[in-house]
Each structure stands twice: as structure tokens, then as C-alpha cells.
């Protein structure tokens, strides 16, 4: 009886030490729109290449930063129509569609010591935009974050977005605040 108890305790200790020393799995961006040809495969490869230049932040961590009043800027790199559909409610929120980020960076719109959280629909364009600031413009990786899962990840975590048309969030559905004048558009990447 005692021997069985000792073996159980040793087994539990062994498991707890092995779990404590194990590193959490590294997050890697999932490929988008698989099997649609070489251009999409190139996009996926490029996204994976730029992942080494950024740090991911989960929706939960971002919400915690917001609740703590941390000083950072959210940079939304979605298309203008996507931005109309909904944005994260944060006072320091910049909108630079993906193709314009490097132009604005060259003009000095981004400050090297500022913390930026890049957002798109799922994270792909945000990885490219944030990674380019680090690789080509010399920003520090520790200041460039990408929202893991993008706006879709934010919504699927139960957090809300706001817009001028209506507000919606998570799986709670739309809340009507007036007639919808424009369709809500979410991109696939």
C-alpha cells in the first residue's frame, strides 16, 4: 500500500516537473485560401517569412492592455470597406490600408519607440505590415505586435467592435441602432 502511494507521488511529481518545463506551442499563422494557385502559395510563404519579425498578442492580452490603459496604437490594415464594418474601440486607432503602410512609414507616420498592434481580418496582412516595419524600417520587434486571429479572432473571443452603422460582437449578433446603409464586409485574410 505504501509502495503504491510512493510510486503515485513520484509519478505526479515527475509529470508536474515535465509540464512545468515544457514550452507552450509556438503560434504559427495558418495558410489562407489553400489550393488556389501559386500566387496564394507565395502569399502564405511571405506571411510565414515575416512572422519572425513580429510578436503575436492574443485578444485576451490586448483586452487586458486596454483595461490597464497601456500606451499603444492599434493600426488597422484592412480595406476601407472592412474598417467601416467594425473597429476595436480604442482611442489611439490608426487606419492604414495594407498597401499604404510602407508609404506612411517612409513619411514618418510611425514612431520607432511607440508600441503598435497591427490588425486585419485574420492576421495575414497585419503580419506583412508589422514585419516590414521591423525588417525594412528598423523598428524593434518588441514594439510590433499582431493581433492573433485578427478582428475575426477578437470577435470569436467574445469582444466587441464599433462602427458608425451599428455595433456587433462575438456570437451575440447584430444590435440595430438604425437602418443599415452599407453591407458589413469581412475579408478572408
N, C-alpha and C positions, 0 to 999 in steps of 0.2 A: 504494500500500500504506500509506504513512504517512498520506495524507489519510483513508483509510478508518478507520485506527486513531484518528486525532484526532476524527473525526466520532463514532465509537463512544464515546470517552471523554467528549466533550461531552454526548452523549445520556445517558450514565449519570449524569453529574453533574446534568444537568437533572432527570432522574427522581428522583434521591435528594433533591434540594432540594425538589421538589414534594411528595414523600411525607412528608418531614420537617416541612414546614409545614402539611400537611393535618391538620385536626382529626379525631379519631375520631368516628364517627357517634354522635349522642346516643341514648341508650336511651329508648324510649317504651313504656310498658305496653301490651300487646296487649289488644284488646277481648275481653271474656269472653262466652260464650254468645251468639254473634251470632244475629240473626234471631228472637229470642224476644219481641219486642214492645217497646213504648215504655218500660216500667219498666227493662228491661235496658239500653236505649239511654241512659236517664238515668243509670244507674249508671256506664256507661262514660264518659259526659261528665263526671260528677262526679270520677271517678278521674283523668281527664286534667287536669282543672282543678287538683286538689290536688298533681299531680306537681311543680308549680313551687315548692312549699313543702318538698320533701324532697330528699335526696341518695340515689342508689342505691349499694349496695355489692354486689359480686359475691360468690358463695360462696367463691371463691378468696381475695378480700381479707378476708372475715370469718374464714376459717380461719387466715389469716396473723396477723390481730389476736389470735386465740385463742392461737396458738403463741407470740406475742410477749408474751402476758399483758397486753394493753392493758386499761385500765379502762373497761368499758362494761356496759350492761344490755341483754339481749335481752328484748323484750316480744312475747309470742305473743298474737295477737288472734284466733286460730281458736276454734271452738266447743270446749266441754269434751270432747266425744267425739273430735274431731280431735286434741286435745292428748294424749289417752290413747294414741292410735296411735303417737305418737313426737315427741320434742322434741330439739332440738340440745343436746348435753351441755355445759353451761356453768354454772358455779356461780351467777352472777347472772342468773337466768332468771325473769321475772315472767309471770304468766298473767292477762290481762285480756281476756275475750271482746270483740269489736269494739264492741258496743253499750254497753259499760261504761267504755270508755277515757275519754271526756269526763267522766263522773261521778267516776272516780278522780282525774282531773286537777284537777277543781274541789275535791276534798277534799285536794289536796296530795300525792298519791302519787308524782308525778313532780317531780324537782328540776330547775330551769331550766338549771343548768350541767353536768348529767350528760349523757353520750353514750348515746343509745338506738338500738338496731337493732330495728325492727319487722318481725315475721314473720307471715305467714299461709300459706295453701296455695300461692298463685301470685303474690301481691303486691298484689292489689286492695284488700283490707280494710286491709292494712298502710299503703298509700298514704293512704287516708282517715284512719286513726287518727293517723299521724305528721303529716300535713298539717294536721289540726285542731289539734294542739299548737302548731304554728308560727303558724297564722292566728288562732286564737281565744284561745290562752293565752299568746302572746308568746314562745314558745321560739325560740332561734336555729336557723336552718336548718342551720348547720354541726354541730349536735348531734343532728340527727334523720336517721337512715338507714333505708332499707327494703331488705331482702334481695331482690335481683333474682331473680325466679322463685320466691320463697318457699321453703317446705320442699321442694316438687317440684324446684325448681332446685338446692337443696342436695343432694338425693338423686341427681339426674341428673348432678351433678358428681362423684359417687363418694364423698361424705361420709356419715357415719352419723348416725342418730338413736337415742335410747334411750327406753325406756318400761318400765313395770312388768310388762308382759306378756312381751315378747320384744325383741330388737333386730334391726334390719334396715337396709339401706342400699343405695343405688345399684341396680345391676343384679345384685347378688350374691345377692339373695333373702333369705328368712326364715331366721333361726337359732333353732331351737326350744330354749327353756330351761325349758319346762314346758307343760302344756296351755293352749291359748289359751282364755281365758274370755270375751273380748269381741271383736267384729269390728274390724278395722282400717278406719277410715273416713277417706278423704281427700276434701275438698270440691273443687268445681270452680273456685272463685275465692277 
